[in-house]
């Protein structure tokens, strides 16, 4: 897996370097100590920081034929600003799943998003549990705006910082509430692993389980950090239409902490499944909302659907691990 990752990254950066130009459309930086940049389409115009040295913040400014933005580096953390199908995103260059898909394809889990968008309309409320960098948060927020809400939970500090940046970058601060917390079946201060996001890995595989940390990403030695764990039942939900759960083996704990909310609002649930989910999730929903209230089925994500570019280069295989559970008032077609 490491060899494949290195091969992909070398191919990507070779392409980026060969297509880099000194075009003013790639971003213009002022020299007055503050940094001001814009992308070619004129829709993105933001000011980063005050009294910063542009040479310190940026290690390189590039622009390819896909209008893919620019790379920037601050201290030890490197990021890339890329424009995808659903908005502009700050991504991790060394994350070979979520970020890499946004860079290469312009989307992440597009088929899942297409399914979710069929369930949403302006005014809906969504709980995005395990929001990562916001690749689904942003398009869902666009769908429910201006009066709907997306509450996006992400426990890992570095990933949460990028999530919050992407919400602001896409002008969705009034629609999305970002919460730097884990979600589970208790309200408590917990200890989670500190992962190393400055080396190649699958950053989306970060898990709060200190006993079984992810094998897909390195940890910073035995370092840990504290973060709050909350229950969905402890929050006020005027309505809740969809709960999306992607929390690496901890999905049942999220559901256990959402029993009252599920019974009250009967939201659609989209849960990243593990081997036990086909039995445990429907059984839980029977106890929470009444036997037979929910119907559950598996849906697949296909990264080649809806991509913007490089359609012949799909390095992420189809994934059929999304368990979707719908209440009787929701009609699912297609």
C-alpha positions as protocol buffer text, in pm:
chain_id: "A"
residue {
  index: 1
  type: UNK
  ca { x: 0 y: 0 z: 0 }
}
residue {
  index: 2
  type: UNK
  ca { x: 286 y: 237 z: 80 }
}
residue {
  index: 3
  type: UNK
  ca { x: 443 y: 165 z: -261 }
}
residue {
  index: 4
  type: UNK
  ca { x: 113 y: 237 z: -438 }
}
residue {
  index: 5
  type: UNK
  ca { x: 75 y: 557 z: -239 }
}
residue {
  index: 6
  type: UNK
  ca { x: 425 y: 674 z: -328 }
}
residue {
  index: 7
  type: UNK
  ca { x: 363 y: 592 z: -695 }
}
residue {
  index: 8
  type: UNK
  ca { x: 39 y: 790 z: -699 }
}
residue {
  index: 9
  type: UNK
  ca { x: 190 y: 1089 z: -526 }
}
residue {
  index: 10
  type: UNK
  ca { x: 491 y: 1091 z: -757 }
}
residue {
  index: 11
  type: UNK
  ca { x: 262 y: 1077 z: -1062 }
}
residue {
  index: 12
  type: UNK
  ca { x: 41 y: 1354 z: -927 }
}
residue {
  index: 13
  type: UNK
  ca { x: 321 y: 1591 z: -837 }
}
residue {
  index: 14
  type: UNK
  ca { x: 504 y: 1520 z: -1162 }
}
residue {
  index: 15
  type: UNK
  ca { x: 189 y: 1626 z: -1345 }
}
residue {
  index: 16
  type: UNK
  ca { x: 149 y: 1931 z: -1126 }
}
residue {
  index: 17
  type: UNK
  ca { x: 508 y: 2038 z: -1181 }
}
residue {
  index: 18
  type: UNK
  ca { x: 490 y: 1988 z: -1557 }
}
residue {
  index: 19
  type: UNK
  ca { x: 176 y: 2200 z: -1580 }
}
residue {
  index: 20
  type: UNK
  ca { x: 277 y: 2472 z: -1336 }
}
residue {
  index: 21
  type: UNK
  ca { x: 278 y: 2817 z: -1490 }
}
residue {
  index: 22
  type: UNK
  ca { x: 345 y: 3165 z: -1365 }
}
residue {
  index: 23
  type: UNK
  ca { x: -6 y: 3275 z: -1454 }
}
residue {
  index: 24
  type: UNK
  ca { x: -158 y: 3559 z: -1256 }
}
residue {
  index: 25
  type: UNK
  ca { x: -483 y: 3360 z: -1252 }
}
residue {
  index: 26
  type: UNK
  ca { x: -325 y: 3102 z: -1023 }
}
residue {
  index: 27
  type: UNK
  ca { x: -321 y: 3343 z: -735 }
}
residue {
  index: 28
  type: UNK
  ca { x: -177 y: 3684 z: -666 }
}
residue {
  index: 29
  type: UNK
  ca { x: 1 y: 3763 z: -343 }
}
residue {
  index: 30
  type: UNK
  ca { x: 42 y: 4112 z: -210 }
}
residue {
  index: 31
  type: UNK
  ca { x: 373 y: 4215 z: -57 }
}
residue {
  index: 32
  type: UNK
  ca { x: 243 y: 4434 z: 224 }
}
residue {
  index: 33
  type: UNK
  ca { x: 289 y: 4163 z: 486 }
}
residue {
  index: 34
  type: UNK
  ca { x: -62 y: 4025 z: 443 }
}
residue {
  index: 35
  type: UNK
  ca { x: -148 y: 3762 z: 186 }
}
residue {
  index: 36
  type: UNK
  ca { x: -429 y: 3801 z: -63 }
}
residue {
  index: 37
  type: UNK
  ca { x: -501 y: 3541 z: -328 }
}
residue {
  index: 38
  type: UNK
  ca { x: -766 y: 3472 z: -588 }
}
residue {
  index: 39
  type: UNK
  ca { x: -847 y: 3182 z: -819 }
}
residue {
  index: 40
  type: UNK
  ca { x: -910 y: 3208 z: -1190 }
}
residue {
  index: 41
  type: UNK
  ca { x: -1289 y: 3198 z: -1185 }
}
residue {
  index: 42
  type: UNK
  ca { x: -1316 y: 3498 z: -954 }
}
residue {
  index: 43
  type: UNK
  ca { x: -1551 y: 3319 z: -715 }
}
residue {
  index: 44
  type: UNK
  ca { x: -1284 y: 3262 z: -452 }
}
residue {
  index: 45
  type: UNK
  ca { x: -1121 y: 3568 z: -301 }
}
residue {
  index: 46
  type: UNK
  ca { x: -985 y: 3542 z: 49 }
}
residue {
  index: 47
  type: UNK
  ca { x: -734 y: 3702 z: 275 }
}
residue {
  index: 48
  type: UNK
  ca { x: -512 y: 3480 z: 485 }
}
residue {
  index: 49
  type: UNK
  ca { x: -375 y: 3621 z: 806 }
}
residue {
  index: 50
  type: UNK
  ca { x: -222 y: 3954 z: 891 }
}
residue {
  index: 51
  type: UNK
  ca { x: 146 y: 4053 z: 887 }
}
residue {
  index: 52
  type: UNK
  ca { x: 259 y: 3720 z: 745 }
}
residue {
  index: 53
  type: UNK
  ca { x: 564 y: 3667 z: 529 }
}
residue {
  index: 54
  type: UNK
  ca { x: 435 y: 3524 z: 198 }
}
residue {
  index: 55
  type: UNK
  ca { x: 762 y: 3339 z: 142 }
}
residue {
  index: 56
  type: UNK
  ca { x: 719 y: 3165 z: 477 }
}
residue {
  index: 57
  type: UNK
  ca { x: 358 y: 3069 z: 416 }
}
residue {
  index: 58
  type: UNK
  ca { x: 395 y: 2948 z: 59 }
}
residue {
  index: 59
  type: UNK
  ca { x: 644 y: 2691 z: -58 }
}
residue {
  index: 60
  type: UNK
  ca { x: 516 y: 2705 z: -415 }
}
residue {
  index: 61
  type: UNK
  ca { x: 230 y: 2855 z: -613 }
}
residue {
  index: 62
  type: UNK
  ca { x: 114 y: 2631 z: -898 }
}
residue {
  index: 63
  type: UNK
  ca { x: -174 y: 2622 z: -1142 }
}
residue {
  index: 64
  type: UNK
  ca { x: -259 y: 2342 z: -1385 }
}
residue {
  index: 65
  type: UNK
  ca { x: -498 y: 2305 z: -1673 }
}
residue {
  index: 66
  type: UNK
  ca { x: -767 y: 2190 z: -1429 }
}
residue {
  index: 67
  type: UNK
  ca { x: -744 y: 2514 z: -1235 }
}
residue {
  index: 68
  type: UNK
  ca { x: -636 y: 2312 z: -937 }
}
residue {
  index: 69
  type: UNK
  ca { x: -524 y: 2601 z: -717 }
}
residue {
  index: 70
  type: UNK
  ca { x: -202 y: 2629 z: -525 }
}
residue {
  index: 71
  type: UNK
  ca { x: 4 y: 2463 z: -255 }
}
residue {
  index: 72
  type: UNK
  ca { x: 101 y: 2636 z: 63 }
}
residue {
  index: 73
  type: UNK
  ca { x: 305 y: 2550 z: 367 }
}
residue {
  index: 74
  type: UNK
  ca { x: 312 y: 2699 z: 714 }
}
residue {
  index: 75
  type: UNK
  ca { x: 563 y: 2569 z: 967 }
}
residue {
  index: 76
  type: UNK
  ca { x: 562 y: 2188 z: 938 }
}
residue {
  index: 77
  type: UNK
  ca { x: 212 y: 2150 z: 794 }
}
residue {
  index: 78
  type: UNK
  ca { x: 163 y: 2137 z: 417 }
}
residue {
  index: 79
  type: UNK
  ca { x: -174 y: 2185 z: 249 }
}
residue {
  index: 80
  type: UNK
  ca { x: -311 y: 2218 z: -101 }
}
residue {
  index: 81
  type: UNK
  ca { x: -599 y: 2434 z: -216 }
}
residue {
  index: 82
  type: UNK
  ca { x: -796 y: 2254 z: -487 }
}
residue {
  index: 83
  type: UNK
  ca { x: -1116 y: 2330 z: -671 }
}
residue {
  index: 84
  type: UNK
  ca { x: -1361 y: 2043 z: -710 }
}
residue {
  index: 85
  type: UNK
  ca { x: -1710 y: 1987 z: -841 }
}
residue {
  index: 86
  type: UNK
  ca { x: -1879 y: 2115 z: -525 }
}
residue {
  index: 87
  type: UNK
  ca { x: -1648 y: 2395 z: -417 }
}
residue {
  index: 88
  type: UNK
  ca { x: -1294 y: 2485 z: -321 }
}
residue {
  index: 89
  type: UNK
  ca { x: -1118 y: 2273 z: -60 }
}
residue {
  index: 90
  type: UNK
  ca { x: -806 y: 2286 z: 150 }
}
residue {
  index: 91
  type: UNK
  ca { x: -670 y: 1930 z: 145 }
}
residue {
  index: 92
  type: UNK
  ca { x: -378 y: 1728 z: 281 }
}
residue {
  index: 93
  type: UNK
  ca { x: -133 y: 1647 z: -2 }
}
residue {
  index: 94
  type: UNK
  ca { x: -21 y: 1326 z: 173 }
}
residue {
  index: 95
  type: UNK
  ca { x: -371 y: 1186 z: 233 }
}
residue {
  index: 96
  type: UNK
  ca { x: -410 y: 925 z: -39 }
}
residue {
  index: 97
  type: UNK
  ca { x: -788 y: 868 z: -9 }
}
residue {
  index: 98
  type: UNK
  ca { x: -1020 y: 1164 z: 62 }
}
residue {
  index: 99
  type: UNK
  ca { x: -780 y: 1444 z: -31 }
}
residue {
  index: 100
  type: UNK
  ca { x: -630 y: 1254 z: -324 }
}
residue {
  index: 101
  type: UNK
  ca { x: -976 y: 1185 z: -467 }
}
residue {
  index: 102
  type: UNK
  ca { x: -1064 y: 1554 z: -443 }
}
residue {
  index: 103
  type: UNK
  ca { x: -738 y: 1643 z: -618 }
}
residue {
  index: 104
  type: UNK
  ca { x: -762 y: 1383 z: -896 }
}
residue {
  index: 105
  type: UNK
  ca { x: -1137 y: 1338 z: -941 }
}
residue {
  index: 106
  type: UNK
  ca { x: -1274 y: 1660 z: -795 }
}
residue {
  index: 107
  type: UNK
  ca { x: -1515 y: 1463 z: -572 }
}
residue {
  index: 108
  type: UNK
  ca { x: -1524 y: 1214 z: -286 }
}
residue {
  index: 109
  type: UNK
  ca { x: -1797 y: 947 z: -248 }
}
residue {
  index: 110
  type: UNK
  ca { x: -1999 y: 1114 z: -520 }
}
residue {
  index: 111
  type: UNK
  ca { x: -2256 y: 834 z: -545 }
}
residue {
  index: 112
  type: UNK
  ca { x: -2325 y: 857 z: -171 }
}
residue {
  index: 113
  type: UNK
  ca { x: -2362 y: 1232 z: -205 }
}
residue {
  index: 114
  type: UNK
  ca { x: -2602 y: 1190 z: -497 }
}
residue {
  index: 115
  type: UNK
  ca { x: -2817 y: 964 z: -278 }
}
residue {
  index: 116
  type: UNK
  ca { x: -2808 y: 1206 z: 15 }
}
residue {
  index: 117
  type: UNK
  ca { x: -2900 y: 1503 z: -203 }
}
residue {
  index: 118
  type: UNK
  ca { x: -3216 y: 1323 z: -317 }
}
residue {
  index: 119
  type: UNK
  ca { x: -3323 y: 1320 z: 48 }
}
residue {
  index: 120
  type: UNK
  ca { x: -3244 y: 1684 z: 118 }
}
residue {
  index: 121
  type: UNK
  ca { x: -3410 y: 2010 z: 33 }
}
residue {
  index: 122
  type: UNK
  ca { x: -3372 y: 2366 z: 160 }
}
residue {
  index: 123
  type: UNK
  ca { x: -3452 y: 2380 z: 530 }
}
residue {
  index: 124
  type: UNK
  ca { x: -3342 y: 2025 z: 618 }
}
residue {
  index: 125
  type: UNK
  ca { x: -3111 y: 1953 z: 911 }
}
residue {
  index: 126
  type: UNK
  ca { x: -2819 y: 1709 z: 887 }
}
residue {
  index: 127
  type: UNK
  ca { x: -2586 y: 1561 z: 1146 }
}
residue {
  index: 128
  type: UNK
  ca { x: -2254 y: 1486 z: 976 }
}
residue {
  index: 129
  type: UNK
  ca { x: -2078 y: 1261 z: 1227 }
}
residue {
  index: 130
  type: UNK
  ca { x: -1718 y: 1212 z: 1124 }
}
residue {
  index: 131
  type: UNK
  ca { x: -1712 y: 1502 z: 880 }
}
residue {
  index: 132
  type: UNK
  ca { x: -1340 y: 1477 z: 802 }
}
residue {
  index: 133
  type: UNK
  ca { x: -1236 y: 1781 z: 593 }
}
residue {
  index: 134
  type: UNK
  ca { x: -1591 y: 1856 z: 478 }
}
residue {
  index: 135
  type: UNK
  ca { x: -1601 y: 1693 z: 135 }
}
residue {
  index: 136
  type: UNK
  ca { x: -1965 y: 1596 z: 200 }
}
residue {
  index: 137
  type: UNK
  ca { x: -2040 y: 1870 z: 453 }
}
residue {
  index: 138
  type: UNK
  ca { x: -1997 y: 2147 z: 196 }
}
residue {
  index: 139
  type: UNK
  ca { x: -2229 y: 2011 z: -77 }
}
residue {
  index: 140
  type: UNK
  ca { x: -2489 y: 1903 z: 179 }
}
residue {
  index: 141
  type: UNK
  ca { x: -2483 y: 2254 z: 325 }
}
residue {
  index: 142
  type: UNK
  ca { x: -2534 y: 2404 z: -19 }
}
residue {
  index: 143
  type: UNK
  ca { x: -2834 y: 2177 z: -63 }
}
residue {
  index: 144
  type: UNK
  ca { x: -3009 y: 2274 z: 263 }
}
residue {
  index: 145
  type: UNK
  ca { x: -2917 y: 2646 z: 257 }
}
residue {
  index: 146
  type: UNK
  ca { x: -3016 y: 2907 z: 347 }
}
residue {
  index: 147
  type: UNK
  ca { x: -3246 y: 2802 z: 631 }
}
residue {
  index: 148
  type: UNK
  ca { x: -3132 y: 2444 z: 688 }
}
residue {
  index: 149
  type: UNK
  ca { x: -2834 y: 2341 z: 897 }
}
residue {
  index: 150
  type: UNK
  ca { x: -2550 y: 2091 z: 888 }
}
residue {
  index: 151
  type: UNK
  ca { x: -2391 y: 2014 z: 1224 }
}
residue {
  index: 152
  type: UNK
  ca { x: -2049 y: 1866 z: 1143 }
}
residue {
  index: 153
  type: UNK
  ca { x: -1859 y: 1672 z: 1410 }
}
residue {
  index: 154
  type: UNK
  ca { x: -1487 y: 1599 z: 1379 }
}
residue {
  index: 155
  type: UNK
  ca { x: -1270 y: 1499 z: 1678 }
}
residue {
  index: 156
  type: UNK
  ca { x: -919 y: 1520 z: 1531 }
}
residue {
  index: 157
  type: UNK
  ca { x: -779 y: 1867 z: 1578 }
}
residue {
  index: 158
  type: UNK
  ca { x: -576 y: 1901 z: 1258 }
}
residue {
  index: 159
  type: UNK
  ca { x: -856 y: 1759 z: 1042 }
}
residue {
  index: 160
  type: UNK
  ca { x: -1112 y: 1975 z: 1223 }
}
residue {
  index: 161
  type: UNK
  ca { x: -908 y: 2286 z: 1145 }
}
residue {
  index: 162
  type: UNK
  ca { x: -922 y: 2204 z: 773 }
}
residue {
  index: 163
  type: UNK
  ca { x: -1295 y: 2128 z: 799 }
}
residue {
  index: 164
  type: UNK
  ca { x: -1361 y: 2469 z: 952 }
}
residue {
  index: 165
  type: UNK
  ca { x: -1146 y: 2636 z: 687 }
}
residue {
  index: 166
  type: UNK
  ca { x: -1342 y: 2469 z: 408 }
}
residue {
  index: 167
  type: UNK
  ca { x: -1674 y: 2578 z: 554 }
}
residue {
  index: 168
  type: UNK
  ca { x: -1558 y: 2940 z: 564 }
}
residue {
  index: 169
  type: UNK
  ca { x: -1383 y: 2914 z: 227 }
}
residue {
  index: 170
  type: UNK
  ca { x: -1712 y: 2819 z: 63 }
}
residue {
  index: 171
  type: UNK
  ca { x: -1916 y: 3089 z: 236 }
}
residue {
  index: 172
  type: UNK
  ca { x: -2121 y: 2846 z: 446 }
}
residue {
  index: 173
  type: UNK
  ca { x: -2049 y: 2972 z: 797 }
}
residue {
  index: 174
  type: UNK
  ca { x: -2414 y: 3059 z: 856 }
}
residue {
  index: 175
  type: UNK
  ca { x: -2532 y: 2712 z: 749 }
}
residue {
  index: 176
  type: UNK
  ca { x: -2273 y: 2481 z: 905 }
}
residue {
  index: 177
  type: UNK
  ca { x: -2193 y: 2445 z: 1272 }
}
residue {
  index: 178
  type: UNK
  ca { x: -1857 y: 2274 z: 1320 }
}
residue {
  index: 179
  type: UNK
  ca { x: -1802 y: 2085 z: 1645 }
}
residue {
  index: 180
  type: UNK
  ca { x: -1456 y: 1966 z: 1751 }
}
residue {
  index: 181
  type: UNK
  ca { x: -1579 y: 1659 z: 1938 }
}
residue {
  index: 182
  type: UNK
  ca { x: -1625 y: 1287 z: 1908 }
}
residue {
  index: 183
  type: UNK
  ca { x: -1980 y: 1149 z: 1910 }
}
residue {
  index: 184
  type: UNK
  ca { x: -2076 y: 844 z: 2111 }
}
residue {
  index: 185
  type: UNK
  ca { x: -2297 y: 704 z: 2386 }
}
residue {
  index: 186
  type: UNK
  ca { x: -2170 y: 921 z: 2674 }
}
residue {
  index: 187
  type: UNK
  ca { x: -2080 y: 1280 z: 2747 }
}
residue {
  index: 188
  type: UNK
  ca { x: -1725 y: 1279 z: 2876 }
}
residue {
  index: 189
  type: UNK
  ca { x: -1371 y: 1398 z: 2822 }
}
residue {
  index: 190
  type: UNK
  ca { x: -1183 y: 1123 z: 2642 }
}
residue {
  index: 191
  type: UNK
  ca { x: -830 y: 1055 z: 2521 }
}
residue {
  index: 192
  type: UNK
  ca { x: -769 y: 992 z: 2151 }
}
residue {
  index: 193
  type: UNK
  ca { x: -456 y: 904 z: 1952 }
}
residue {
  index: 194
  type: UNK
  ca { x: -251 y: 1184 z: 1799 }
}
residue {
  index: 195
  type: UNK
  ca { x: -201 y: 1090 z: 1435 }
}
residue {
  index: 196
  type: UNK
  ca { x: 82 y: 1205 z: 1211 }
}
residue {
  index: 197
  type: UNK
  ca { x: -69 y: 1403 z: 923 }
}
residue {
  index: 198
  type: UNK
  ca { x: 269 y: 1505 z: 779 }
}
residue {
  index: 199
  type: UNK
  ca { x: 342 y: 1163 z: 630 }
}
residue {
  index: 200
  type: UNK
  ca { x: 160 y: 948 z: 373 }
}
residue {
  index: 201
  type: UNK
  ca { x: -153 y: 775 z: 501 }
}
residue {
  index: 202
  type: UNK
  ca { x: -528 y: 733 z: 479 }
}
residue {
  index: 203
  type: UNK
  ca { x: -629 y: 1021 z: 703 }
}
residue {
  index: 204
  type: UNK
  ca { x: -996 y: 928 z: 682 }
}
residue {
  index: 205
  type: UNK
  ca { x: -914 y: 608 z: 871 }
}
residue {
  index: 206
  type: UNK
  ca { x: -830 y: 802 z: 1189 }
}
residue {
  index: 207
  type: UNK
  ca { x: -1014 y: 643 z: 1479 }
}
residue {
  index: 208
  type: UNK
  ca { x: -1069 y: 757 z: 1837 }
}
residue {
  index: 209
  type: UNK
  ca { x: -1012 y: 400 z: 1956 }
}
residue {
  index: 210
  type: UNK
  ca { x: -684 y: 416 z: 2151 }
}
residue {
  index: 211
  type: UNK
  ca { x: -681 y: 37 z: 2192 }
}
residue {
  index: 212
  type: UNK
  ca { x: -698 y: -20 z: 1816 }
}
residue {
  index: 213
  type: UNK
  ca { x: -545 y: 284 z: 1642 }
}
residue {
  index: 214
  type: UNK
  ca { x: -560 y: 292 z: 1265 }
}
residue {
  index: 215
  type: UNK
  ca { x: -308 y: 86 z: 1068 }
}
residue {
  index: 216
  type: UNK
  ca { x: -355 y: 318 z: 769 }
}
residue {
  index: 217
  type: UNK
  ca { x: -187 y: 620 z: 923 }
}
residue {
  index: 218
  type: UNK
  ca { x: 107 y: 668 z: 1157 }
}
residue {
  index: 219
  type: UNK
  ca { x: 78 y: 800 z: 1509 }
}
residue {
  index: 220
  type: UNK
  ca { x: 302 y: 1059 z: 1670 }
}
residue {
  index: 221
  type: UNK
  ca { x: 471 y: 805 z: 1894 }
}
residue {
  index: 222
  type: UNK
  ca { x: 240 y: 724 z: 2183 }
}
residue {
  index: 223
  type: UNK
  ca { x: 108 y: 1079 z: 2201 }
}
residue {
  index: 224
  type: UNK
  ca { x: -257 y: 1136 z: 2282 }
}
residue {
  index: 225
  type: UNK
  ca { x: -481 y: 1436 z: 2327 }
}
residue {
  index: 226
  type: UNK
  ca { x: -805 y: 1508 z: 2505 }
}
residue {
  index: 227
  type: UNK
  ca { x: -1133 y: 1581 z: 2329 }
}
residue {
  index: 228
  type: UNK
  ca { x: -1495 y: 1587 z: 2439 }
}
residue {
  index: 229
  type: UNK
  ca { x: -1728 y: 1305 z: 2344 }
}
residue {
  index: 230
  type: UNK
  ca { x: -2092 y: 1411 z: 2313 }
}
residue {
  index: 231
  type: UNK
  ca { x: -2426 y: 1242 z: 2247 }
}
residue {
  index: 232
  type: UNK
  ca { x: -2664 y: 1352 z: 1974 }
}
residue {
  index: 233
  type: UNK
  ca { x: -2939 y: 1316 z: 2237 }
}
residue {
  index: 234
  type: UNK
  ca { x: -2776 y: 1594 z: 2440 }
}
residue {
  index: 235
  type: UNK
  ca { x: -2821 y: 1848 z: 2160 }
}
residue {
  index: 236
  type: UNK
  ca { x: -3131 y: 2042 z: 2065 }
}
residue {
  index: 237
  type: UNK
  ca { x: -3263 y: 1943 z: 1724 }
}
residue {
  index: 238
  type: UNK
  ca { x: -3567 y: 2138 z: 1601 }
}
residue {
  index: 239
  type: UNK
  ca { x: -3569 y: 1879 z: 1323 }
}
residue {
  index: 240
  type: UNK
  ca { x: -3326 y: 1618 z: 1196 }
}
residue {
  index: 241
  type: UNK
  ca { x: -3364 y: 1470 z: 850 }
}
residue {
  index: 242
  type: UNK
  ca { x: -3038 y: 1281 z: 790 }
}
residue {
  index: 243
  type: UNK
  ca { x: -2764 y: 1140 z: 1012 }
}
residue {
  index: 244
  type: UNK
  ca { x: -2446 y: 1046 z: 825 }
}
residue {
  index: 245
  type: UNK
  ca { x: -2205 y: 838 z: 1036 }
}
residue {
  index: 246
  type: UNK
  ca { x: -1847 y: 761 z: 934 }
}
residue {
  index: 247
  type: UNK
  ca { x: -1651 y: 698 z: 1252 }
}
residue {
  index: 248
  type: UNK
  ca { x: -1434 y: 391 z: 1192 }
}
residue {
  index: 249
  type: UNK
  ca { x: -1589 y: 102 z: 1391 }
}
residue {
  index: 250
  type: UNK
  ca { x: -1765 y: 328 z: 1644 }
}
residue {
  index: 251
  type: UNK
  ca { x: -2098 y: 365 z: 1464 }
}
residue {
  index: 252
  type: UNK
  ca { x: -2305 y: 170 z: 1715 }
}
residue {
  index: 253
  type: UNK
  ca { x: -2188 y: 397 z: 1998 }
}
residue {
  index: 254
  type: UNK
  ca { x: -2309 y: 697 z: 1798 }
}
residue {
  index: 255
  type: UNK
  ca { x: -2649 y: 534 z: 1750 }
}
residue {
  index: 256
  type: UNK
  ca { x: -2673 y: 439 z: 2117 }
}
residue {
  index: 257
  type: UNK
  ca { x: -2627 y: 805 z: 2204 }
}
residue {
  index: 258
  type: UNK
  ca { x: -2896 y: 905 z: 1955 }
}
residue {
  index: 259
  type: UNK
  ca { x: -3180 y: 674 z: 2059 }
}
residue {
  index: 260
  type: UNK
  ca { x: -3418 y: 950 z: 2173 }
}
residue {
  index: 261
  type: UNK
  ca { x: -3332 y: 1171 z: 1877 }
}
residue {
  index: 262
  type: UNK
  ca { x: -3391 y: 885 z: 1634 }
}
residue {
  index: 263
  type: UNK
  ca { x: -3728 y: 797 z: 1788 }
}
residue {
  index: 264
  type: UNK
  ca { x: -3840 y: 1162 z: 1787 }
}
residue {
  index: 265
  type: UNK
  ca { x: -3734 y: 1272 z: 1439 }
}
residue {
  index: 266
  type: UNK
  ca { x: -3704 y: 944 z: 1242 }
}
residue {
  index: 267
  type: UNK
  ca { x: -3411 y: 1065 z: 1031 }
}
residue {
  index: 268
  type: UNK
  ca { x: -3260 y: 872 z: 743 }
}
residue {
  index: 269
  type: UNK
  ca { x: -2938 y: 707 z: 862 }
}
residue {
  index: 270
  type: UNK
  ca { x: -2634 y: 648 z: 644 }
}
residue {
  index: 271
  type: UNK
  ca { x: -2379 y: 447 z: 839 }
}
residue {
  index: 272
  type: UNK
  ca { x: -2037 y: 325 z: 733 }
}
residue {
  index: 273
  type: UNK
  ca { x: -2084 y: -42 z: 810 }
}
residue {
  index: 274
  type: UNK
  ca { x: -1857 y: -301 z: 964 }
}
residue {
  index: 275
  type: UNK
  ca { x: -1910 y: -677 z: 956 }
}
residue {
  index: 276
  type: UNK
  ca { x: -2170 y: -672 z: 1234 }
}
residue {
  index: 277
  type: UNK
  ca { x: -2370 y: -373 z: 1111 }
}
residue {
  index: 278
  type: UNK
  ca { x: -2625 y: -562 z: 896 }
}
residue {
  index: 279
  type: UNK
  ca { x: -2750 y: -728 z: 1215 }
}
residue {
  index: 280
  type: UNK
  ca { x: -2681 y: -475 z: 1489 }
}
residue {
  index: 281
  type: UNK
  ca { x: -2803 y: -154 z: 1322 }
}
residue {
  index: 282
  type: UNK
  ca { x: -3152 y: -281 z: 1222 }
}
residue {
  index: 283
  type: UNK
  ca { x: -3190 y: -442 z: 1565 }
}
residue {
  index: 284
  type: UNK
  ca { x: -3102 y: -112 z: 1731 }
}
residue {
  index: 285
  type: UNK
  ca { x: -3350 y: 79 z: 1515 }
}
residue {
  index: 286
  type: UNK
  ca { x: -3624 y: -172 z: 1600 }
}
residue {
  index: 287
  type: UNK
  ca { x: -3565 y: -102 z: 1969 }
}
residue {
  index: 288
  type: UNK
  ca { x: -3537 y: 276 z: 1924 }
}
residue {
  index: 289
  type: UNK
  ca { x: -3820 y: 345 z: 1680 }
}
residue {
  index: 290
  type: UNK
  ca { x: -4033 y: 31 z: 1681 }
}
residue {
  index: 291
  type: UNK
  ca { x: -3999 y: -300 z: 1503 }
}
residue {
  index: 292
  type: UNK
  ca { x: -4018 y: -266 z: 1127 }
}
residue {
  index: 293
  type: UNK
  ca { x: -4011 y: 116 z: 1133 }
}
residue {
  index: 294
  type: UNK
  ca { x: -3687 y: 131 z: 936 }
}
residue {
  index: 295
  type: UNK
  ca { x: -3585 y: -50 z: 619 }
}
residue {
  index: 296
  type: UNK
  ca { x: -3211 y: -95 z: 567 }
}
residue {
  index: 297
  type: UNK
  ca { x: -3009 y: -171 z: 255 }
}
residue {
  index: 298
  type: UNK
  ca { x: -2652 y: -139 z: 130 }
}
residue {
  index: 299
  type: UNK
  ca { x: -2550 y: 127 z: -116 }
}
residue {
  index: 300
  type: UNK
  ca { x: -2224 y: 149 z: -309 }
}
residue {
  index: 301
  type: UNK
  ca { x: -1995 y: 440 z: -375 }
}
residue {
  index: 302
  type: UNK
  ca { x: -1823 y: 450 z: -712 }
}
residue {
  index: 303
  type: UNK
  ca { x: -1551 y: 715 z: -738 }
}
residue {
  index: 304
  type: UNK
  ca { x: -1569 y: 717 z: -1120 }
}
residue {
  index: 305
  type: UNK
  ca { x: -1924 y: 859 z: -1108 }
}
residue {
  index: 306
  type: UNK
  ca { x: -1947 y: 1235 z: -1142 }
}
residue {
  index: 307
  type: UNK
  ca { x: -1575 y: 1299 z: -1157 }
}
residue {
  index: 308
  type: UNK
  ca { x: -1440 y: 1608 z: -1323 }
}
residue {
  index: 309
  type: UNK
  ca { x: -1111 y: 1484 z: -1463 }
}
residue {
  index: 310
  type: UNK
  ca { x: -879 y: 1188 z: -1517 }
}
residue {
  index: 311
  type: UNK
  ca { x: -1176 y: 956 z: -1552 }
}
residue {
  index: 312
  type: UNK
  ca { x: -955 y: 668 z: -1662 }
}
residue {
  index: 313
  type: UNK
  ca { x: -751 y: 687 z: -1341 }
}
residue {
  index: 314
  type: UNK
  ca { x: -954 y: 542 z: -1056 }
}
residue {
  index: 315
  type: UNK
  ca { x: -725 y: 431 z: -776 }
}
residue {
  index: 316
  type: UNK
  ca { x: -1004 y: 386 z: -520 }
}
residue {
  index: 317
  type: UNK
  ca { x: -1214 y: 69 z: -572 }
}
residue {
  index: 318
  type: UNK
  ca { x: -1595 y: 62 z: -544 }
}
residue {
  index: 319
  type: UNK
  ca { x: -1706 y: 56 z: -181 }
}
residue {
  index: 320
  type: UNK
  ca { x: -2030 y: -113 z: -79 }
}
residue {
  index: 321
  type: UNK
  ca { x: -2004 y: -46 z: 294 }
}
residue {
  index: 322
  type: UNK
  ca { x: -2270 y: 225 z: 332 }
}
residue {
  index: 323
  type: UNK
  ca { x: -2573 y: 95 z: 522 }
}
residue {
  index: 324
  type: UNK
  ca { x: -2873 y: 319 z: 453 }
}
residue {
  index: 325
  type: UNK
  ca { x: -3179 y: 296 z: 678 }
}
residue {
  index: 326
  type: UNK
  ca { x: -3498 y: 481 z: 588 }
}
residue {
  index: 327
  type: UNK
  ca { x: -3822 y: 539 z: 782 }
}
residue {
  index: 328
  type: UNK
  ca { x: -4162 y: 477 z: 617 }
}
residue {
  index: 329
  type: UNK
  ca { x: -4228 y: 842 z: 529 }
}
residue {
  index: 330
  type: UNK
  ca { x: -3921 y: 848 z: 301 }
}
residue {
  index: 331
  type: UNK
  ca { x: -3958 y: 697 z: -44 }
}
residue {
  index: 332
  type: UNK
  ca { x: -3638 y: 573 z: -205 }
}
residue {
  index: 333
  type: UNK
  ca { x: -3618 y: 528 z: -581 }
}
residue {
  index: 334
  type: UNK
  ca { x: -3335 y: 439 z: -818 }
}
